[in-house]
Amino acid sequence: MEVDVKRLRQLRRERVLSMRELEVASGVSYNTIYRLENGITGGQPRTIRKLAKALGVDAGELVKTGEER
């Protein structure tokens, strides 16, 4: 799935979390978060759900819709 990298970074920064802190809160590795935020890779649905839960948002907020691609 294609992650909305700007939204992911924005949500993480709004919550004043470093990538390492988000790693601990979500259970998603730092390397995966780094790759997602930099658009290097897409995210698995399970990964997106974990990040969304840690950030307190719906998983749909982290995924690009057809209009944004």
PDB file of N, CA, C and O in Angstrom:
ATOM      1  N   MET A   1       0.845  -1.180   0.000  1.00  0.00           N
ATOM      2  CA  MET A   1       0.000   0.000   0.000  1.00  0.00           C
ATOM      3  C   MET A   1       0.889   1.241   0.000  1.00  0.00           C
ATOM      4  O   MET A   1       1.944   1.275   0.632  1.00  0.00           O
ATOM      5  N   GLU A   2       0.442   2.230  -0.709  1.00  0.00           N
ATOM      6  CA  GLU A   2       1.227   3.462  -0.775  1.00  0.00           C
ATOM      7  C   GLU A   2       0.874   4.369   0.400  1.00  0.00           C
ATOM      8  O   GLU A   2      -0.278   4.762   0.581  1.00  0.00           O
ATOM      9  N   VAL A   3       1.881   4.685   1.183  1.00  0.00           N
ATOM     10  CA  VAL A   3       1.706   5.498   2.390  1.00  0.00           C
ATOM     11  C   VAL A   3       1.802   6.978   2.032  1.00  0.00           C
ATOM     12  O   VAL A   3       2.641   7.380   1.226  1.00  0.00           O
ATOM     13  N   ASP A   4       0.940   7.774   2.638  1.00  0.00           N
ATOM     14  CA  ASP A   4       1.002   9.229   2.493  1.00  0.00           C
ATOM     15  C   ASP A   4       2.132   9.715   3.399  1.00  0.00           C
ATOM     16  O   ASP A   4       1.930   9.962   4.588  1.00  0.00           O
ATOM     17  N   VAL A   5       3.317   9.846   2.820  1.00  0.00           N
ATOM     18  CA  VAL A   5       4.518  10.140   3.611  1.00  0.00           C
ATOM     19  C   VAL A   5       4.422  11.481   4.329  1.00  0.00           C
ATOM     20  O   VAL A   5       4.883  11.610   5.463  1.00  0.00           O
ATOM     21  N   LYS A   6       3.841  12.458   3.694  1.00  0.00           N
ATOM     22  CA  LYS A   6       3.706  13.774   4.335  1.00  0.00           C
ATOM     23  C   LYS A   6       2.806  13.692   5.556  1.00  0.00           C
ATOM     24  O   LYS A   6       3.090  14.294   6.592  1.00  0.00           O
ATOM     25  N   ARG A   7       1.725  12.946   5.428  1.00  0.00           N
ATOM     26  CA  ARG A   7       0.772  12.821   6.546  1.00  0.00           C
ATOM     27  C   ARG A   7       1.400  12.040   7.694  1.00  0.00           C
ATOM     28  O   ARG A   7       1.236  12.414   8.855  1.00  0.00           O
ATOM     29  N   LEU A   8       2.114  10.964   7.388  1.00  0.00           N
ATOM     30  CA  LEU A   8       2.778  10.175   8.420  1.00  0.00           C
ATOM     31  C   LEU A   8       3.765  11.039   9.198  1.00  0.00           C
ATOM     32  O   LEU A   8       3.767  11.036  10.429  1.00  0.00           O
ATOM     33  N   ARG A   9       4.596  11.771   8.478  1.00  0.00           N
ATOM     34  CA  ARG A   9       5.591  12.638   9.129  1.00  0.00           C
ATOM     35  C   ARG A   9       4.906  13.734   9.942  1.00  0.00           C
ATOM     36  O   ARG A   9       5.320  14.038  11.060  1.00  0.00           O
ATOM     37  N   GLN A  10       3.854  14.325   9.370  1.00  0.00           N
ATOM     38  CA  GLN A  10       3.121  15.388  10.055  1.00  0.00           C
ATOM     39  C   GLN A  10       2.521  14.887  11.370  1.00  0.00           C
ATOM     40  O   GLN A  10       2.655  15.545  12.402  1.00  0.00           O
ATOM     41  N   LEU A  11       1.868  13.739  11.338  1.00  0.00           N
ATOM     42  CA  LEU A  11       1.256  13.194  12.547  1.00  0.00           C
ATOM     43  C   LEU A  11       2.305  12.875  13.603  1.00  0.00           C
ATOM     44  O   LEU A  11       2.102  13.146  14.787  1.00  0.00           O
ATOM     45  N   ARG A  12       3.432  12.297  13.174  1.00  0.00           N
ATOM     46  CA  ARG A  12       4.491  11.963  14.125  1.00  0.00           C
ATOM     47  C   ARG A  12       5.040  13.227  14.780  1.00  0.00           C
ATOM     48  O   ARG A  12       5.260  13.258  15.991  1.00  0.00           O
ATOM     49  N   ARG A  13       5.258  14.259  13.987  1.00  0.00           N
ATOM     50  CA  ARG A  13       5.799  15.513  14.525  1.00  0.00           C
ATOM     51  C   ARG A  13       4.795  16.238  15.410  1.00  0.00           C
ATOM     52  O   ARG A  13       5.179  16.829  16.419  1.00  0.00           O
ATOM     53  N   GLU A  14       3.504  16.201  15.047  1.00  0.00           N
ATOM     54  CA  GLU A  14       2.471  16.831  15.872  1.00  0.00           C
ATOM     55  C   GLU A  14       2.426  16.215  17.261  1.00  0.00           C
ATOM     56  O   GLU A  14       2.114  16.888  18.243  1.00  0.00           O
ATOM     57  N   ARG A  15       2.738  14.939  17.329  1.00  0.00           N
ATOM     58  CA  ARG A  15       2.727  14.229  18.613  1.00  0.00           C
ATOM     59  C   ARG A  15       4.093  14.270  19.297  1.00  0.00           C
ATOM     60  O   ARG A  15       4.310  13.635  20.329  1.00  0.00           O
ATOM     61  N   VAL A  16       5.004  15.033  18.697  1.00  0.00           N
ATOM     62  CA  VAL A  16       6.354  15.244  19.225  1.00  0.00           C
ATOM     63  C   VAL A  16       7.032  13.894  19.504  1.00  0.00           C
ATOM     64  O   VAL A  16       7.553  13.644  20.592  1.00  0.00           O
ATOM     65  N   LEU A  17       7.003  13.048  18.488  1.00  0.00           N
ATOM     66  CA  LEU A  17       7.637  11.739  18.587  1.00  0.00           C
ATOM     67  C   LEU A  17       8.805  11.648  17.618  1.00  0.00           C
ATOM     68  O   LEU A  17       8.703  12.069  16.466  1.00  0.00           O
ATOM     69  N   SER A  18       9.896  11.104  18.087  1.00  0.00           N
ATOM     70  CA  SER A  18      10.989  10.786  17.166  1.00  0.00           C
ATOM     71  C   SER A  18      10.636   9.460  16.494  1.00  0.00           C
ATOM     72  O   SER A  18       9.700   8.777  16.908  1.00  0.00           O
ATOM     73  N   MET A  19      11.380   9.109  15.472  1.00  0.00           N
ATOM     74  CA  MET A  19      11.149   7.816  14.830  1.00  0.00           C
ATOM     75  C   MET A  19      11.389   6.682  15.819  1.00  0.00           C
ATOM     76  O   MET A  19      10.682   5.675  15.791  1.00  0.00           O
ATOM     77  N   ARG A  20      12.372   6.836  16.684  1.00  0.00           N
ATOM     78  CA  ARG A  20      12.664   5.811  17.703  1.00  0.00           C
ATOM     79  C   ARG A  20      11.496   5.670  18.688  1.00  0.00           C
ATOM     80  O   ARG A  20      11.135   4.559  19.075  1.00  0.00           O
ATOM     81  N   GLU A  21      10.916   6.797  19.087  1.00  0.00           N
ATOM     82  CA  GLU A  21       9.779   6.744  20.010  1.00  0.00           C
ATOM     83  C   GLU A  21       8.571   6.103  19.346  1.00  0.00           C
ATOM     84  O   GLU A  21       7.840   5.346  19.985  1.00  0.00           O
ATOM     85  N   LEU A  22       8.355   6.401  18.067  1.00  0.00           N
ATOM     86  CA  LEU A  22       7.256   5.774  17.332  1.00  0.00           C
ATOM     87  C   LEU A  22       7.514   4.278  17.180  1.00  0.00           C
ATOM     88  O   LEU A  22       6.578   3.479  17.200  1.00  0.00           O
ATOM     89  N   GLU A  23       8.767   3.905  17.031  1.00  0.00           N
ATOM     90  CA  GLU A  23       9.138   2.490  16.956  1.00  0.00           C
ATOM     91  C   GLU A  23       8.669   1.769  18.221  1.00  0.00           C
ATOM     92  O   GLU A  23       8.043   0.712  18.137  1.00  0.00           O
ATOM     93  N   VAL A  24       8.968   2.331  19.377  1.00  0.00           N
ATOM     94  CA  VAL A  24       8.596   1.721  20.648  1.00  0.00           C
ATOM     95  C   VAL A  24       7.073   1.683  20.805  1.00  0.00           C
ATOM     96  O   VAL A  24       6.515   0.668  21.222  1.00  0.00           O
ATOM     97  N   ALA A  25       6.410   2.778  20.474  1.00  0.00           N
ATOM     98  CA  ALA A  25       4.964   2.877  20.654  1.00  0.00           C
ATOM     99  C   ALA A  25       4.186   1.956  19.716  1.00  0.00           C
ATOM    100  O   ALA A  25       3.118   1.461  20.076  1.00  0.00           O
ATOM    101  N   SER A  26       4.722   1.725  18.507  1.00  0.00           N
ATOM    102  CA  SER A  26       3.975   0.972  17.504  1.00  0.00           C
ATOM    103  C   SER A  26       4.435  -0.475  17.336  1.00  0.00           C
ATOM    104  O   SER A  26       3.667  -1.327  16.888  1.00  0.00           O
ATOM    105  N   GLY A  27       5.681  -0.748  17.695  1.00  0.00           N
ATOM    106  CA  GLY A  27       6.217  -2.080  17.442  1.00  0.00           C
ATOM    107  C   GLY A  27       6.720  -2.240  16.018  1.00  0.00           C
ATOM    108  O   GLY A  27       7.055  -3.348  15.600  1.00  0.00           O
ATOM    109  N   VAL A  28       6.776  -1.143  15.269  1.00  0.00           N
ATOM    110  CA  VAL A  28       7.290  -1.135  13.899  1.00  0.00           C
ATOM    111  C   VAL A  28       8.740  -0.676  13.957  1.00  0.00           C
ATOM    112  O   VAL A  28       9.052   0.307  14.628  1.00  0.00           O
ATOM    113  N   SER A  29       9.621  -1.373  13.266  1.00  0.00           N
ATOM    114  CA  SER A  29      11.044  -1.056  13.366  1.00  0.00           C
ATOM    115  C   SER A  29      11.364   0.344  12.849  1.00  0.00           C
ATOM    116  O   SER A  29      10.683   0.885  11.978  1.00  0.00           O
ATOM    117  N   TYR A  30      12.423   0.903  13.417  1.00  0.00           N
ATOM    118  CA  TYR A  30      12.907   2.214  12.995  1.00  0.00           C
ATOM    119  C   TYR A  30      13.178   2.224  11.492  1.00  0.00           C
ATOM    120  O   TYR A  30      12.803   3.168  10.797  1.00  0.00           O
ATOM    121  N   ASN A  31      13.825   1.181  10.996  1.00  0.00           N
ATOM    122  CA  ASN A  31      14.166   1.130   9.568  1.00  0.00           C
ATOM    123  C   ASN A  31      12.923   1.170   8.695  1.00  0.00           C
ATOM    124  O   ASN A  31      12.916   1.823   7.652  1.00  0.00           O
ATOM    125  N   THR A  32      11.884   0.484   9.111  1.00  0.00           N
ATOM    126  CA  THR A  32      10.636   0.494   8.341  1.00  0.00           C
ATOM    127  C   THR A  32      10.011   1.881   8.368  1.00  0.00           C
ATOM    128  O   THR A  32       9.565   2.374   7.332  1.00  0.00           O
ATOM    129  N   ILE A  33       9.973   2.511   9.523  1.00  0.00           N
ATOM    130  CA  ILE A  33       9.411   3.861   9.630  1.00  0.00           C
ATOM    131  C   ILE A  33      10.209   4.819   8.753  1.00  0.00           C
ATOM    132  O   ILE A  33       9.632   5.643   8.045  1.00  0.00           O
ATOM    133  N   TYR A  34      11.526   4.711   8.800  1.00  0.00           N
ATOM    134  CA  TYR A  34      12.386   5.560   7.975  1.00  0.00           C
ATOM    135  C   TYR A  34      12.067   5.363   6.486  1.00  0.00           C
ATOM    136  O   TYR A  34      11.906   6.332   5.744  1.00  0.00           O
ATOM    137  N   ARG A  35      11.978   4.111   6.067  1.00  0.00           N
ATOM    138  CA  ARG A  35      11.706   3.826   4.650  1.00  0.00           C
ATOM    139  C   ARG A  35      10.325   4.325   4.229  1.00  0.00           C
ATOM    140  O   ARG A  35      10.156   4.816   3.113  1.00  0.00           O
ATOM    141  N   LEU A  36       9.349   4.203   5.110  1.00  0.00           N
ATOM    142  CA  LEU A  36       8.005   4.692   4.802  1.00  0.00           C
ATOM    143  C   LEU A  36       7.988   6.215   4.697  1.00  0.00           C
ATOM    144  O   LEU A  36       7.439   6.766   3.742  1.00  0.00           O
ATOM    145  N   GLU A  37       8.582   6.893   5.668  1.00  0.00           N
ATOM    146  CA  GLU A  37       8.576   8.362   5.673  1.00  0.00           C
ATOM    147  C   GLU A  37       9.349   8.950   4.505  1.00  0.00           C
ATOM    148  O   GLU A  37       9.076  10.076   4.088  1.00  0.00           O
ATOM    149  N   ASN A  38      10.293   8.218   3.980  1.00  0.00           N
ATOM    150  CA  ASN A  38      11.086   8.718   2.862  1.00  0.00           C
ATOM    151  C   ASN A  38      10.626   8.167   1.516  1.00  0.00           C
ATOM    152  O   ASN A  38      11.290   8.369   0.500  1.00  0.00           O
ATOM    153  N   GLY A  39       9.499   7.477   1.510  1.00  0.00           N
ATOM    154  CA  GLY A  39       8.912   6.990   0.271  1.00  0.00           C
ATOM    155  C   GLY A  39       9.723   5.904  -0.414  1.00  0.00           C
ATOM    156  O   GLY A  39       9.565   5.677  -1.614  1.00  0.00           O
ATOM    157  N   ILE A  40      10.579   5.240   0.322  1.00  0.00           N
ATOM    158  CA  ILE A  40      11.423   4.197  -0.262  1.00  0.00           C
ATOM    159  C   ILE A  40      10.629   2.917  -0.484  1.00  0.00           C
ATOM    160  O   ILE A  40      10.887   2.172  -1.429  1.00  0.00           O
ATOM    161  N   THR A  41       9.673   2.672   0.385  1.00  0.00           N
ATOM    162  CA  THR A  41       8.881   1.453   0.296  1.00  0.00           C
ATOM    163  C   THR A  41       7.442   1.737   0.678  1.00  0.00           C
ATOM    164  O   THR A  41       7.147   2.736   1.333  1.00  0.00           O
ATOM    165  N   GLY A  42       6.552   0.852   0.265  1.00  0.00           N
ATOM    166  CA  GLY A  42       5.157   0.932   0.672  1.00  0.00           C
ATOM    167  C   GLY A  42       4.979   0.179   1.973  1.00  0.00           C
ATOM    168  O   GLY A  42       5.907  -0.478   2.446  1.00  0.00           O
ATOM    169  N   GLY A  43       3.819   0.266   2.544  1.00  0.00           N
ATOM    170  CA  GLY A  43       3.579  -0.379   3.825  1.00  0.00           C
ATOM    171  C   GLY A  43       2.620  -1.541   3.713  1.00  0.00           C
ATOM    172  O   GLY A  43       1.681  -1.515   2.916  1.00  0.00           O
ATOM    173  N   GLN A  44       2.860  -2.549   4.508  1.00  0.00           N
ATOM    174  CA  GLN A  44       1.931  -3.657   4.628  1.00  0.00           C
ATOM    175  C   GLN A  44       0.728  -3.182   5.451  1.00  0.00           C
ATOM    176  O   GLN A  44       0.884  -2.342   6.336  1.00  0.00           O
ATOM    177  N   PRO A  45      -0.460  -3.708   5.170  1.00  0.00           N
ATOM    178  CA  PRO A  45      -1.640  -3.274   5.939  1.00  0.00           C
ATOM    179  C   PRO A  45      -1.446  -3.383   7.454  1.00  0.00           C
ATOM    180  O   PRO A  45      -1.865  -2.492   8.192  1.00  0.00           O
ATOM    181  N   ARG A  46      -0.825  -4.451   7.919  1.00  0.00           N
ATOM    182  CA  ARG A  46      -0.606  -4.634   9.352  1.00  0.00           C
ATOM    183  C   ARG A  46       0.294  -3.524   9.908  1.00  0.00           C
ATOM    184  O   ARG A  46       0.054  -3.011  11.001  1.00  0.00           O
ATOM    185  N   THR A  47       1.324  -3.162   9.151  1.00  0.00           N
ATOM    186  CA  THR A  47       2.247  -2.104   9.578  1.00  0.00           C
ATOM    187  C   THR A  47       1.523  -0.771   9.672  1.00  0.00           C
ATOM    188  O   THR A  47       1.704  -0.027  10.636  1.00  0.00           O
ATOM    189  N   ILE A  48       0.714  -0.476   8.684  1.00  0.00           N
ATOM    190  CA  ILE A  48      -0.037   0.784   8.667  1.00  0.00           C
ATOM    191  C   ILE A  48      -1.008   0.837   9.842  1.00  0.00           C
ATOM    192  O   ILE A  48      -1.166   1.883  10.471  1.00  0.00           O
ATOM    193  N   ARG A  49      -1.656  -0.286  10.139  1.00  0.00           N
ATOM    194  CA  ARG A  49      -2.571  -0.320  11.287  1.00  0.00           C
ATOM    195  C   ARG A  49      -1.831  -0.070  12.596  1.00  0.00           C
ATOM    196  O   ARG A  49      -2.327   0.655  13.458  1.00  0.00           O
ATOM    197  N   LYS A  50      -0.652  -0.662  12.753  1.00  0.00           N
ATOM    198  CA  LYS A  50       0.136  -0.461  13.974  1.00  0.00           C
ATOM    199  C   LYS A  50       0.541   1.002  14.137  1.00  0.00           C
ATOM    200  O   LYS A  50       0.437   1.566  15.226  1.00  0.00           O
ATOM    201  N   LEU A  51       1.001   1.607  13.050  1.00  0.00           N
ATOM    202  CA  LEU A  51       1.399   3.013  13.108  1.00  0.00           C
ATOM    203  C   LEU A  51       0.200   3.907  13.413  1.00  0.00           C
ATOM    204  O   LEU A  51       0.293   4.827  14.226  1.00  0.00           O
ATOM    205  N   ALA A  52      -0.917   3.634  12.761  1.00  0.00           N
ATOM    206  CA  ALA A  52      -2.125   4.431  12.973  1.00  0.00           C
ATOM    207  C   ALA A  52      -2.577   4.345  14.426  1.00  0.00           C
ATOM    208  O   ALA A  52      -2.944   5.356  15.025  1.00  0.00           O
ATOM    209  N   LYS A  53      -2.553   3.144  14.991  1.00  0.00           N
ATOM    210  CA  LYS A  53      -2.959   2.980  16.381  1.00  0.00           C
ATOM    211  C   LYS A  53      -2.046   3.773  17.312  1.00  0.00           C
ATOM    212  O   LYS A  53      -2.523   4.442  18.228  1.00  0.00           O
ATOM    213  N   ALA A  54      -0.742   3.699  17.082  1.00  0.00           N
ATOM    214  CA  ALA A  54       0.221   4.424  17.910  1.00  0.00           C
ATOM    215  C   ALA A  54       0.041   5.937  17.787  1.00  0.00           C
ATOM    216  O   ALA A  54       0.288   6.677  18.739  1.00  0.00           O
ATOM    217  N   LEU A  55      -0.389   6.390  16.610  1.00  0.00           N
ATOM    218  CA  LEU A  55      -0.576   7.827  16.377  1.00  0.00           C
ATOM    219  C   LEU A  55      -1.992   8.294  16.723  1.00  0.00           C
ATOM    220  O   LEU A  55      -2.275   9.492  16.707  1.00  0.00           O
ATOM    221  N   GLY A  56      -2.874   7.350  17.034  1.00  0.00           N
ATOM    222  CA  GLY A  56      -4.234   7.700  17.431  1.00  0.00           C
ATOM    223  C   GLY A  56      -5.124   8.145  16.289  1.00  0.00           C
ATOM    224  O   GLY A  56      -5.995   8.996  16.466  1.00  0.00           O
ATOM    225  N   VAL A  57      -4.903   7.565  15.104  1.00  0.00           N
ATOM    226  CA  VAL A  57      -5.718   7.921  13.940  1.00  0.00           C
ATOM    227  C   VAL A  57      -6.222   6.653  13.258  1.00  0.00           C
ATOM    228  O   VAL A  57      -5.773   5.549  13.566  1.00  0.00           O
ATOM    229  N   ASP A  58      -7.146   6.823  12.343  1.00  0.00           N
ATOM    230  CA  ASP A  58      -7.628   5.723  11.520  1.00  0.00           C
ATOM    231  C   ASP A  58      -6.562   5.380  10.482  1.00  0.00           C
ATOM    232  O   ASP A  58      -5.895   6.274   9.962  1.00  0.00           O
ATOM    233  N   ALA A  59      -6.402   4.113  10.181  1.00  0.00           N
ATOM    234  CA  ALA A  59      -5.384   3.676   9.221  1.00  0.00           C
ATOM    235  C   ALA A  59      -5.555   4.352   7.856  1.00  0.00           C
ATOM    236  O   ALA A  59      -4.573   4.574   7.149  1.00  0.00           O
ATOM    237  N   GLY A  60      -6.778   4.674   7.489  1.00  0.00           N
ATOM    238  CA  GLY A  60      -7.032   5.327   6.212  1.00  0.00           C
ATOM    239  C   GLY A  60      -6.349   6.675   6.071  1.00  0.00           C
ATOM    240  O   GLY A  60      -6.107   7.134   4.955  1.00  0.00           O
ATOM    241  N   GLU A  61      -6.039   7.310   7.183  1.00  0.00           N
ATOM    242  CA  GLU A  61      -5.356   8.614   7.135  1.00  0.00           C
ATOM    243  C   GLU A  61      -3.909   8.496   6.675  1.00  0.00           C
ATOM    244  O   GLU A  61      -3.307   9.485   6.257  1.00  0.00           O
ATOM    245  N   LEU A  62      -3.357   7.306   6.748  1.00  0.00           N
ATOM    246  CA  LEU A  62      -1.949   7.113   6.382  1.00  0.00           C
ATOM    247  C   LEU A  62      -1.762   6.582   4.967  1.00  0.00           C
ATOM    248  O   LEU A  62      -0.633   6.421   4.504  1.00  0.00           O
ATOM    249  N   VAL A  63      -2.874   6.309   4.280  1.00  0.00           N
ATOM    250  CA  VAL A  63      -2.792   5.719   2.949  1.00  0.00           C
ATOM    251  C   VAL A  63      -3.213   6.743   1.899  1.00  0.00           C
ATOM    252  O   VAL A  63      -4.189   7.474   2.066  1.00  0.00           O
ATOM    253  N   LYS A  64      -2.448   6.769   0.817  1.00  0.00           N
ATOM    254  CA  LYS A  64      -2.804   7.664  -0.286  1.00  0.00           C
ATOM    255  C   LYS A  64      -4.023   7.119  -0.997  1.00  0.00           C
ATOM    256  O   LYS A  64      -4.132   5.917  -1.240  1.00  0.00           O
ATOM    257  N   THR A  65      -4.940   8.013  -1.327  1.00  0.00           N
ATOM    258  CA  THR A  65      -6.099   7.626  -2.113  1.00  0.00           C
ATOM    259  C   THR A  65      -5.750   7.743  -3.578  1.00  0.00           C
ATOM    260  O   THR A  65      -4.682   8.251  -3.918  1.00  0.00           O
ATOM    261  N   GLY A  66      -6.610   7.292  -4.436  1.00  0.00           N
ATOM    262  CA  GLY A  66      -6.369   7.351  -5.871  1.00  0.00           C
ATOM    263  C   GLY A  66      -6.131   8.770  -6.370  1.00  0.00           C
ATOM    264  O   GLY A  66      -5.370   8.967  -7.317  1.00  0.00           O
ATOM    265  N   GLU A  67      -6.768   9.765  -5.749  1.00  0.00           N
ATOM    266  CA  GLU A  67      -6.633  11.154  -6.171  1.00  0.00           C
ATOM    267  C   GLU A  67      -5.255  11.726  -5.846  1.00  0.00           C
ATOM    268  O   GLU A  67      -4.788  12.641  -6.525  1.00  0.00           O
ATOM    269  N   GLU A  68      -4.606  11.196  -4.818  1.00  0.00           N
ATOM    270  CA  GLU A  68      -3.328  11.754  -4.355  1.00  0.00           C
ATOM    271  C   GLU A  68      -2.120  11.173  -5.063  1.00  0.00           C
ATOM    272  O   GLU A  68      -1.018  11.708  -4.942  1.00  0.00           O
ATOM    273  N   ARG A  69      -2.304  10.100  -5.792  1.00  0.00           N
ATOM    274  CA  ARG A  69      -1.183   9.410  -6.430  1.00  0.00           C
ATOM    275  C   ARG A  69      -0.630  10.149  -7.577  1.00  0.00           C
ATOM    276  O   ARG A  69       0.318   9.686  -8.211  1.00  0.00           O
TER     277      ARG A  69
END
